[in-house]
Structure formats: C-alpha cells, structure tokens
Amino acid sequence: MKWKKLMVLLCSAAMVCSLAACGSGKDGDSAGGQSAAEAAGDEGGAAPAESGDGTTITFLTNAVGNKADALRAACEAFEEETGYTVDFQVPGEGYEELMKTKMAANELPDVFTTHGWSVARYSDYLMTVNDLEWAADISDQIRPVITDKDGNMFVLPVDMDIAGIICNMTVLEEAGVDPDGIQTWDDFAAACDKIKAAGKTPIHLGGKDNWTIGQYFDWAAPSFYITNEAKSHADELKGGTFDTAVWEEVSGMLADWVAAGYFNEDVLTADYNSDIQALAQADAAFAFYGNGGIVDTLGVNPDADMGMIPVPAVSADDKPSLISGEDIAVGVWKDSKVKAEATELLNYLARPDVLKGLAEAAGNKAGLNGVSADVGKIGEYYDKYADVEAFPYFDREYLPSGMWDVMCSTGADILAQKDGAVENAAKTMEQNFNDKYVAE
C-alpha cells in the first residue's frame, strides 16, 4: 500500500479536522468515557460549567510535528463542541524543565502529556482514571506500563509506542544494504560504511534539539545492559548499582560513529526537522526515533519509502529488540480548578473516532481495545516484528527520574569530540545515578 494513502489520512481525517461533527452532545457523554459530571463525582470536583461560559483549560504537551498538530486539532474540535477554551501549548525541548518548575510550585497545567513518566514522576500530581469508562478498554500491552504498584492508572494512553530504528529503505537499497541482515551493532556499522561510501549520510541526528541525543542512549543502552538475559544488569540497576564500564561501551560506540563520519556534519546545529528533511529527501538512512518520525517524514514526502528495523544486539549470542512505552499519554492535574472540564476533554480524546485519528498521527497502535488505527505500511512492520521482544525505554525503567537531561548533555560532549568525553560521560552518569536513586 502506498504511503500516499496514509498521508491523506494523517493530513485530513487523521488530523481530526472533522472531529467536531462526531460529538455526541454538550454534556460530555460519549462512547469513549463517562460524563464530566460523573468524573467530577468520582474525583470530588465540581460539576462542569455550562457550555460557552468562558472556562479555559490549559494543555501542555511534549509532542512535536504531526502528533502536536493532531492534538491541537482535537482540542479545537472540542472547543467547538463545548464552548470551552483550550490553551494548547507546545514548549518544545524546554518541556521537561518547565514541568519540573511547575511541579516544584504545585502549579501544573490542567491537562498534560507525561512523556513516559505517568507513574514514576507524575502520579502524585495526577488524578486516577481507573473509574473512567474507557479505562476498562486499555490494552493489556500498555496497561502494565501505566499502572503503579497499587493498581492505579493516571493517564489515557492514546497509543502504544513500539518502535525500532526508522530508515529510508531507498537509501539502504541503493547502498546495497539488506535491512534483515542487520542483527548486531557490528552489522549496523558495516551498513553505515556502505551508505557512507554511496555518498549518503548513514545516521542523521539533530543535536541542536538535545532530546534527539538522548534518543540514541534510550535505543542503544538496553542492548548493552538488559536484552541479553545471560548478561543482564537489570537487577543491579533496580537495586541501585550503575556499572560505569558498560556505559563507557554505550558512549564509546557513539564516539566511534562520530570518528567514522556516520553522522551529518552539522550534527550539533541541526534540529529534529533537519532529520526529517534528510530522510524525506533520501539523503540519510537511519534515525533513532519512533514511528512518529516516519509519519513526519511522509508529511514532507509522501513517496518516501520509509520503514524500520529492530534495535541491533551487541553480539551474536543475543537477538535484536524493540523499544516500548508511553507515547501520547494524557492526564489531568488532580488539583485543577477546572478538573471536571479537564476530565471532559480527556474523555473526548478517548472517543474512538478521536483516538483513532491521534494514533494514526503518531503512526502507532491505539492504546484502547476496539480502536483500529490505520497506520499504512507501518502496520506491515508491526506484523513482521510481532515476535521480536520489546523492552521499555531505558531511562524510564532503569534510571532514576531526572537522568534524561544528563544523558543528553553528556552525549553532546561526545558528538563534539571533547577530550575524555566517553569516560566523563560514564562518571557523570554514575554520580547522578547515585545522587538520584531512591530505594523503594
């Protein structure tokens, strides 16, 4: 199936332009969830205001590209249906620091996306969603990720992030690279050598948006620390021990790639959009992003032959793997002054017609049972790699909260080829791990 079909969906129906026409009325009742009044009763809030009374709901998201556009469109459709105003904000790479500031002041947005941290970081600030009608339909594939030890859930999982390394298949083919032959990181390096020899950029990374650097570590670290059961450090990490020698291997591979010339020359000044442009124009082969990166690439060039491969293993005695976790996950601040109206918005996003469009914009499976998202050719890769084991994002599962920024900053030094950057990265990671780790 041509990717053009997918882009028609994403840029029109999947962009939720017609969602307002799908509403079931002003009272918040829908097929996707209970009414705001019922939710307010569950959570002890006030009944929702009358439609059009000037109520404003603040909504902050870390989403970028097509996902952010789709969320904005859904909020606009919600505004049309209810008369409320949604103050929709996309802070970009400053999102995490902004949210930390807001948590410290206990002044959070009424609604926000949790970027993988609904339980570990945000659960104390979010209302539970267990009693909302749609909670019973949350997929078993994502439910454990968003559930705390007491069985509480705090977000609507719009979709499920199950991803590998995205790639332009045309570039691979022209360079003579068989994607199925990439089983280990040595195989990956050999593929990069062929791509470079063919005059293309093997890996495009927009380091100006420093979150793109953290993506590398989240993708690569599990293969060194976790995926090989015979050599797993999972229990050590969970128990508060960080092995710096292993992190030197992870960082060292990044440094080796820089020295080999696998990255774009402007790796420290390019941004995420530069990555997407390079993939869309078949100037680059690989990028360390989830399927939303594929969708954004197709938004630039619907004819681009995009796909993905599993994350390679370190050695032949292990197998390639996939990354899994929250993608678009939305929660309501438990102390919101407009909690009932905010819950009404959450229930609106859970409607099958709305959720479908949002999941398609992300290029992922929907997070609720009974909602079938048309993700075009991406669906072929879901099927192809259905038996490949998926592991959680490394920093979300195995590192203390707050380590993401550390990964990004130390990675930037490696990309800049600073003296001692690899060793310093390992030491800095260990120090921050020890400082931030709290035994349960």
PASEVO-699523 format. One line per field, with one value per residue (C-alpha): residue number from 0; residue in one letter; x negated, y negated, z negated. Coordinates in steps of 0.02 Angstrom, whole numbers, plus 50000, padded with zeros to 5 digits. Layout:
seq	(NUM  ...)
type	(A  ...)
u	(X  ...)
v	(Y  ...)
w	(Z  ...)
This chain:
seq	(0  1  2  3  4  5  6  7  8  9  10  11  12  13  14  15  16  17  18  19  20  21  22  23  24  25  26  27  28  29  30  31  32  33  34  35  36  37  38  39  40  41  42  43  44  45  46  47  48  49  50  51  52  53  54  55  56  57  58  59  60  61  62  63  64  65  66  67  68  69  70  71  72  73  74  75  76  77  78  79  80  81  82  83  84  85  86  87  88  89  90  91  92  93  94  95  96  97  98  99  100  101  102  103  104  105  106  107  108  109  110  111  112  113  114  115  116  117  118  119  120  121  122  123  124  125  126  127  128  129  130  131  132  133  134  135  136  137  138  139  140  141  142  143  144  145  146  147  148  149  150  151  152  153  154  155  156  157  158  159  160  161  162  163  164  165  166  167  168  169  170  171  172  173  174  175  176  177  178  179  180  181  182  183  184  185  186  187  188  189  190  191  192  193  194  195  196  197  198  199  200  201  202  203  204  205  206  207  208  209  210  211  212  213  214  215  216  217  218  219  220  221  222  223  224  225  226  227  228  229  230  231  232  233  234  235  236  237  238  239  240  241  242  243  244  245  246  247  248  249  250  251  252  253  254  255  256  257  258  259  260  261  262  263  264  265  266  267  268  269  270  271  272  273  274  275  276  277  278  279  280  281  282  283  284  285  286  287  288  289  290  291  292  293  294  295  296  297  298  299  300  301  302  303  304  305  306  307  308  309  310  311  312  313  314  315  316  317  318  319  320  321  322  323  324  325  326  327  328  329  330  331  332  333  334  335  336  337  338  339  340  341  342  343  344  345  346  347  348  349  350  351  352  353  354  355  356  357  358  359  360  361  362  363  364  365  366  367  368  369  370  371  372  373  374  375  376  377  378  379  380  381  382  383  384  385  386  387  388  389  390  391  392  393  394  395  396  397  398  399  400  401  402  403  404  405  406  407  408  409  410  411  412  413  414  415  416  417  418  419  420  421  422  423  424  425  426  427  428  429  430  431  432  433  434  435  436  437  438  439)
type	(M  K  W  K  K  L  M  V  L  L  C  S  A  A  M  V  C  S  L  A  A  C  G  S  G  K  D  G  D  S  A  G  G  Q  S  A  A  E  A  A  G  D  E  G  G  A  A  P  A  E  S  G  D  G  T  T  I  T  F  L  T  N  A  V  G  N  K  A  D  A  L  R  A  A  C  E  A  F  E  E  E  T  G  Y  T  V  D  F  Q  V  P  G  E  G  Y  E  E  L  M  K  T  K  M  A  A  N  E  L  P  D  V  F  T  T  H  G  W  S  V  A  R  Y  S  D  Y  L  M  T  V  N  D  L  E  W  A  A  D  I  S  D  Q  I  R  P  V  I  T  D  K  D  G  N  M  F  V  L  P  V  D  M  D  I  A  G  I  I  C  N  M  T  V  L  E  E  A  G  V  D  P  D  G  I  Q  T  W  D  D  F  A  A  A  C  D  K  I  K  A  A  G  K  T  P  I  H  L  G  G  K  D  N  W  T  I  G  Q  Y  F  D  W  A  A  P  S  F  Y  I  T  N  E  A  K  S  H  A  D  E  L  K  G  G  T  F  D  T  A  V  W  E  E  V  S  G  M  L  A  D  W  V  A  A  G  Y  F  N  E  D  V  L  T  A  D  Y  N  S  D  I  Q  A  L  A  Q  A  D  A  A  F  A  F  Y  G  N  G  G  I  V  D  T  L  G  V  N  P  D  A  D  M  G  M  I  P  V  P  A  V  S  A  D  D  K  P  S  L  I  S  G  E  D  I  A  V  G  V  W  K  D  S  K  V  K  A  E  A  T  E  L  L  N  Y  L  A  R  P  D  V  L  K  G  L  A  E  A  A  G  N  K  A  G  L  N  G  V  S  A  D  V  G  K  I  G  E  Y  Y  D  K  Y  A  D  V  E  A  F  P  Y  F  D  R  E  Y  L  P  S  G  M  W  D  V  M  C  S  T  G  A  D  I  L  A  Q  K  D  G  A  V  E  N  A  A  K  T  M  E  Q  N  F  N  D  K  Y  V  A  E)
u	(50000  49932  49884  49989  50145  50077  50036  50210  50274  50149  50165  50354  50460  50319  50281  50451  50522  50696  50699  50823  50954  50930  50978  51123  51181  51134  51148  50985  51067  50986  50945  50769  50798  50914  50978  50879  51010  50987  50798  50808  50912  50780  50640  50730  50732  50870  50996  50942  50983  51118  51058  50984  50960  50781  50694  50511  50418  50230  50149  49961  49880  49707  49770  49692  49730  49884  49931  49937  50039  50164  50183  50209  50342  50431  50431  50502  50641  50675  50687  50815  50921  50916  50883  50734  50564  50412  50248  50141  49953  49804  49647  49533  49367  49397  49547  49464  49381  49541  49639  49510  49531  49719  49711  49600  49728  49876  49948  49969  50069  50247  50205  50033  49938  49823  49685  49660  49669  49852  49810  49631  49635  49812  49925  49926  49994  50123  50298  50330  50426  50472  50657  50675  50774  50638  50511  50583  50531  50347  50242  50150  49993  49985  50080  49930  49826  49952  50004  49925  49894  50067  50155  50189  50181  50163  50170  50263  50139  50186  50066  49931  49753  49674  49527  49358  49237  49325  49244  49261  49270  49222  49055  49023  49064  48956  48810  48832  48886  49003  49101  49138  48952  48927  48928  48786  48708  48560  48682  48755  48582  48547  48710  48661  48494  48586  48707  48565  48472  48629  48622  48765  48771  48786  48865  48947  48956  49017  48914  48974  49133  49037  49177  49128  48961  49049  49143  48982  48949  49127  49116  48940  48919  49041  48939  48786  48870  49033  49080  48951  49026  48860  48775  48920  48889  49074  49074  48917  48993  49156  49055  48956  48794  48736  48597  48490  48388  48545  48593  48420  48462  48626  48544  48392  48497  48569  48392  48336  48478  48430  48249  48305  48406  48575  48668  48717  48580  48697  48745  48733  48826  48958  49127  49264  49341  49172  49177  49348  49299  49145  49246  49383  49258  49167  49008  48995  49028  49061  49132  49162  49346  49511  49642  49696  49535  49596  49761  49674  49559  49707  49783  49636  49627  49774  49675  49528  49504  49493  49479  49396  49278  49264  49126  48971  48894  48718  48665  48724  48774  48916  49059  49119  49256  49388  49422  49590  49677  49792  49804  49954  50017  50130  50178  50274  50194  50281  50286  50350  50480  50571  50547  50721  50699  50523  50591  50721  50578  50490  50648  50665  50491  50540  50685  50646  50658  50543  50420  50407  50350  50223  50148  50135  50046  49919  49903  49939  50068  50211  50198  50381  50455  50583  50498  50411  50286  50240  50051  50021  49857  49802  49928  49827  49678  49785  49832  49656  49581  49725  49614  49470  49458  49490  49403  49452  49364  49202  49212  49395  49373  49194  49134  49194  49304  49201  49069  49135  49053  48889  48889  48923  48787  48650  48697  48674  48494  48462  48534  48421  48273  48214  48063  48112  48297  48331  48251  48328  48499  48488  48428  48563  48697  48638  48633  48806  48875  48811  48873  49047  49076  49201  49227  49410)
v	(50000  49829  49709  49577  49661  49645  49461  49423  49495  49405  49235  49236  49360  49413  49233  49234  49093  49166  49220  49086  49166  49330  49266  49338  49178  49042  49142  49238  49411  49515  49691  49662  49614  49559  49382  49244  49233  49417  49398  49248  49352  49488  49366  49247  49100  48980  49011  48946  48769  48731  48736  48574  48495  48441  48587  48606  48773  48767  48909  48933  49067  49128  49191  49119  49124  49214  49276  49099  49042  49182  49144  48960  49003  49116  48977  48854  48976  48997  48808  48800  48934  48871  48685  48704  48631  48745  48652  48776  48753  48842  48787  48897  48953  48849  48955  49063  48919  48818  48961  48983  48799  48816  48971  48881  48740  48861  48759  48882  48872  48936  49069  49126  49267  49370  49419  49591  49539  49553  49667  49631  49442  49376  49496  49385  49243  49333  49392  49578  49635  49810  49767  49682  49788  49807  49871  50046  50042  50001  50128  50260  50214  50041  50065  50127  49977  49851  49943  49914  50047  50015  50042  49858  49780  49595  49566  49601  49699  49633  49751  49880  49838  49995  49945  49985  49880  49789  49792  49739  49903  49822  49767  49941  50024  49906  49937  50125  50145  50287  50224  50403  50435  50305  50414  50339  50167  50229  50266  50092  50012  50113  50049  49870  49894  49945  49799  49676  49748  49721  49535  49530  49490  49653  49576  49406  49327  49152  49117  48937  49013  49105  49229  49308  49358  49443  49547  49635  49689  49747  49853  49920  49943  50089  50196  50172  50181  50277  50380  50519  50621  50705  50537  50431  50287  50257  50314  50213  50054  50083  50113  49953  50006  49922  50007  49868  49989  50038  49855  49824  49957  49871  49700  49771  49838  49664  49591  49723  49675  49492  49534  49643  49500  49585  49427  49271  49139  49015  49140  49008  48870  48970  48999  49130  49051  49067  49254  49268  49170  49278  49438  49369  49320  49488  49401  49505  49685  49702  49601  49650  49606  49694  49713  49532  49491  49596  49503  49334  49388  49438  49269  49194  49326  49447  49553  49586  49772  49772  49921  49979  50113  50184  50116  50224  50334  50312  50488  50641  50729  50604  50550  50382  50299  50162  50013  49993  49871  49722  49608  49492  49516  49381  49347  49220  49123  49181  49005  48920  48786  48845  49031  49078  48986  49055  49230  49194  49155  49317  49415  49327  49383  49561  49566  49700  49578  49452  49579  49663  49502  49463  49638  49628  49461  49547  49697  49814  49940  49865  49885  49935  50101  50087  49939  49987  49858  49864  49838  49891  49978  49959  50095  50213  50189  50219  50386  50425  50397  50463  50594  50476  50443  50264  50180  50018  49853  49867  49706  49731  49906  49922  49747  49629  49483  49337  49437  49393  49221  49299  49421  49281  49164  49295  49357  49183  49181  49346  49279  49127  49247  49168  49249  49380  49363  49550  49576  49416  49470  49633  49546  49412  49543  49643  49489  49432  49608  49622  49448  49476  49658  49689  49868  49920)
w	(50000  50048  49911  50001  49933  49757  49781  49845  49683  49575  49656  49665  49568  49454  49417  49337  49443  49439  49256  49203  49312  49221  49049  48953  48870  48749  48589  48613  48629  48764  48816  48755  48573  48435  48425  48343  48206  48166  48169  48053  47933  47936  47903  47785  47906  47953  48090  48262  48310  48435  48615  48675  48502  48537  48450  48502  48492  48503  48600  48615  48722  48764  48933  49090  49275  49336  49162  49093  49242  49218  49032  49071  49199  49075  48945  49071  49113  48927  48910  49049  48968  48789  48797  48680  48724  48728  48704  48802  48781  48859  48764  48870  48798  48640  48591  48458  48367  48375  48298  48159  48116  48115  48004  47880  47870  47875  48018  48159  48321  48308  48439  48495  48580  48471  48595  48517  48334  48285  48139  48085  48096  48113  48018  47862  47967  48074  48038  48060  48212  48155  48137  48306  48428  48558  48430  48449  48632  48604  48699  48599  48698  48621  48457  48355  48411  48343  48183  48013  47880  47806  47972  48007  48179  48211  48399  48558  48667  48837  48923  48888  48934  49006  49112  49186  49288  49429  49600  49781  49875  50040  49968  49899  50064  50166  50047  50058  49877  49830  49678  49624  49614  49476  49321  49217  49195  49298  49439  49416  49429  49587  49660  49615  49705  49864  49851  49824  49974  50077  50036  49912  49725  49627  49469  49460  49288  49247  49092  49075  49003  48868  48836  49001  48921  48777  48904  48952  48773  48743  48900  48879  48691  48669  48789  48677  48507  48522  48675  48657  48515  48477  48451  48389  48269  48240  48059  48021  48092  47999  47842  47856  47940  48101  48199  48275  48381  48478  48502  48574  48704  48747  48756  48843  48985  49011  49011  49136  49252  49242  49283  49428  49503  49490  49435  49530  49522  49437  49301  49162  49253  49349  49268  49274  49429  49516  49480  49557  49710  49738  49726  49838  49973  49962  49906  49747  49699  49512  49367  49186  49174  49152  49285  49267  49359  49505  49507  49503  49645  49751  49716  49810  49946  49958  50083  49966  49940  49751  49636  49477  49413  49236  49125  49154  49019  48953  49000  49094  48932  48912  49026  49093  48993  48997  48884  48798  48683  48671  48820  48816  48638  48566  48385  48280  48137  47979  47906  48063  48031  48186  48157  48216  48380  48399  48373  48505  48625  48576  48609  48776  48827  48779  48903  49033  49179  49096  49027  49196  49280  49144  49150  49339  49325  49211  49327  49181  49124  49024  48835  48814  48869  49008  49092  49254  49315  49499  49496  49675  49711  49530  49494  49603  49488  49334  49412  49472  49300  49196  49117  49077  48890  48836  48689  48600  48633  48537  48436  48390  48322  48260  48215  48078  48127  48189  48284  48457  48460  48403  48548  48671  48606  48593  48766  48836  48773  48862  49025  49005  48987  48825  48743  48615  48658  48651  48481  48414  48476  48378  48220  48233  48260  48110  47997  48048  48035  47856  47811  47881  47839  47700  47643  47632)
